[in-house]
Amino acid sequence: MSADTLNLAAEGGGGLFTPGGPGFEAPSVGIFFPSPWADYNLPYTGGFNKYVVLLLVATALVALFLWWTARRQSVVPGRSQGIGELTFLFVRDQISRPMMGVKGDKYMPLLLSLFLFVFAMNVMGLIPFLQLPVTSNLSYPAGLAAIVYITFIVVGIRAQGGVAKYFKGAVVPSGAPWWILPILVPIEIISNFLIRPATHAIRVFATMFAGHLLLATFAAAGWYMFNPAAGPLFGTISVLFSGASLLAFIVFTAFELVIMFLQAFVFTLLAALYIGQAQEAH
Amino acid sequence: MLGLAAEENVLRIHIDELVFGLIAFALIFGLVYKYAVPRITKMLDERADSIEGGIERAKNAEAEAEELRQQYKEKLEEAHRSYAAELQKAGEQRAAIIAEAKEEAQVEARRIIEAAHAQIEADRQQALQQLRTEIGALSTDLATRIVGETLSDSAAQSRVIDRFLDELEQGATAQQQAEVR
């Protein structure tokens, strides 16, 4: 449970079966707006808040992982080297090669960085007492989506040999009759250059946001229903209810870990898909 | 609510957080690009090389073993061939020795037989001579006794004996011929 979740839950703890006690208050989206410890007092800034701290933790974890797995290299791999190679080969053989083939290997640093970074930011939602996925703040996935957006446009321009050629190939579907182009071209522009980066960022953001809200709800409900002082019968019932909610919290936490991995995978897969499409002639 | 900022749009993009995120990503990307990926790919390539090298070495060893085997096989065949040749030679020599020994034995036997024949002939001649002398003496003696007179000279004596012997021989030959018939 995050500190905010705890605060929230503490207010309504033990509310069940307490005559005149507080009603259940489900966690609101406010948990995704931690108050900053230092504010810059500038428009469109969040200040130095929990997200920034967790971002630093995630970055440090990824750096540590990279150092730990790539530090010793031998032909017969040790444990740490094996984990590093497993990760590298997973990104290469499950993401890069299926999307781009062997010529995608030069984008491996980008893809591996994206995968590790997004996964680490997602996993911040599972760190005890701090838990809040960094990607549940759209600012972070938006930055990464922007990097991928710029990358695939630059790759496309280089691969197609010119700005005009690339954009023509990207927005004018080949083989379409001329009279349908006035409709098709705007659709292609919107879908390829506006909706694509937006959905790329929002997909991981929304999943992490919803998943965290779900976990917070289970945690808050478990705390709210925990009221052993409500008499022998109601006390037992409340403890059972509370236990069920906490069990669901644990199960969904495990489930959430799978989703965190999957979203990092999907984010990287889409990045590889976009770059691969830009590389191919239309 | 405690500790919560005023509620905002959940789809907000904060510039400072965006920039921090990009800096963090740049750090990670630098580490991956300069440190992790080159090391990992280098090691993967080295491993592939060493595995291929191992396969190559195994192939070479196999070829070498095959060559040695071929050599041994040839040597063995060679040994078999020379053994067979020796055997044949020995057989031929044996046959030659036997033939030679046979030849020698035959020659020796012939020589012995001839020697024996010669001896027999000599003995016969001698016996014949002796017999003739004795028969002559006996005949003379007998004739002297019968005729009562001694032949005067030895020439006439031997003439008489020869005649007598011729008659004897003829008679004996006739008798032999009659017996054969």
Chai-1 contact restraints between the chains, C-beta under 6 A:
chainA,res_idxA,chainB,res_idxB,connection_type,confidence,min_distance_angstrom,max_distance_angstrom,comment,restraint_id
A,D4,B,G3,contact,1.0,0.0,6.0,A-B,restraint_1
A,N7,B,L2,contact,1.0,0.0,6.0,A-B,restraint_2
A,N7,B,G3,contact,1.0,0.0,6.0,A-B,restraint_3
A,V29,B,V10,contact,1.0,0.0,6.0,A-B,restraint_4
A,G30,B,M1,contact,1.0,0.0,6.0,A-B,restraint_5
A,G30,B,L4,contact,1.0,0.0,6.0,A-B,restraint_6
A,G30,B,E7,contact,1.0,0.0,6.0,A-B,restraint_7
A,F33,B,A5,contact,1.0,0.0,6.0,A-B,restraint_8
A,F33,B,E8,contact,1.0,0.0,6.0,A-B,restraint_9
A,S35,B,G3,contact,1.0,0.0,6.0,A-B,restraint_10
A,S35,B,A5,contact,1.0,0.0,6.0,A-B,restraint_11
A,Y44,B,H14,contact,1.0,0.0,6.0,A-B,restraint_12
A,Y44,B,I15,contact,1.0,0.0,6.0,A-B,restraint_13
A,T45,B,H14,contact,1.0,0.0,6.0,A-B,restraint_14
A,T45,B,I15,contact,1.0,0.0,6.0,A-B,restraint_15
A,T45,B,D16,contact,1.0,0.0,6.0,A-B,restraint_16
A,G46,B,H14,contact,1.0,0.0,6.0,A-B,restraint_17
A,G46,B,E17,contact,1.0,0.0,6.0,A-B,restraint_18
A,V52,B,F20,contact,1.0,0.0,6.0,A-B,restraint_19
A,L55,B,F20,contact,1.0,0.0,6.0,A-B,restraint_20
A,L55,B,A24,contact,1.0,0.0,6.0,A-B,restraint_21
A,T59,B,A24,contact,1.0,0.0,6.0,A-B,restraint_22
A,V62,B,I28,contact,1.0,0.0,6.0,A-B,restraint_23
A,A63,B,L31,contact,1.0,0.0,6.0,A-B,restraint_24
A,L66,B,L31,contact,1.0,0.0,6.0,A-B,restraint_25
A,L66,B,A36,contact,1.0,0.0,6.0,A-B,restraint_26
A,A70,B,A36,contact,1.0,0.0,6.0,A-B,restraint_27
A,A70,B,R39,contact,1.0,0.0,6.0,A-B,restraint_28
A,Q73,B,R39,contact,1.0,0.0,6.0,A-B,restraint_29
A,Q73,B,M43,contact,1.0,0.0,6.0,A-B,restraint_30
A,V75,B,E46,contact,1.0,0.0,6.0,A-B,restraint_31
A,V75,B,R47,contact,1.0,0.0,6.0,A-B,restraint_32
A,V75,B,S50,contact,1.0,0.0,6.0,A-B,restraint_33
A,F88,B,I40,contact,1.0,0.0,6.0,A-B,restraint_34
A,M108,B,V37,contact,1.0,0.0,6.0,A-B,restraint_35
A,P109,B,V32,contact,1.0,0.0,6.0,A-B,restraint_36
A,P109,B,Y33,contact,1.0,0.0,6.0,A-B,restraint_37
A,P109,B,V37,contact,1.0,0.0,6.0,A-B,restraint_38
A,L112,B,V32,contact,1.0,0.0,6.0,A-B,restraint_39
A,S113,B,I28,contact,1.0,0.0,6.0,A-B,restraint_40
A,S113,B,F29,contact,1.0,0.0,6.0,A-B,restraint_41
A,S113,B,V32,contact,1.0,0.0,6.0,A-B,restraint_42
A,F117,B,F25,contact,1.0,0.0,6.0,A-B,restraint_43
A,F117,B,I28,contact,1.0,0.0,6.0,A-B,restraint_44
A,L138,B,L11,contact,1.0,0.0,6.0,A-B,restraint_45
A,L138,B,I13,contact,1.0,0.0,6.0,A-B,restraint_46
A,S139,B,I13,contact,1.0,0.0,6.0,A-B,restraint_47
A,S139,B,H14,contact,1.0,0.0,6.0,A-B,restraint_48
A,S139,B,E17,contact,1.0,0.0,6.0,A-B,restraint_49
A,S139,B,L18,contact,1.0,0.0,6.0,A-B,restraint_50
A,Y140,B,G21,contact,1.0,0.0,6.0,A-B,restraint_51
A,A142,B,I13,contact,1.0,0.0,6.0,A-B,restraint_52
A,G143,B,L18,contact,1.0,0.0,6.0,A-B,restraint_53
A,G143,B,G21,contact,1.0,0.0,6.0,A-B,restraint_54
A,G143,B,L22,contact,1.0,0.0,6.0,A-B,restraint_55
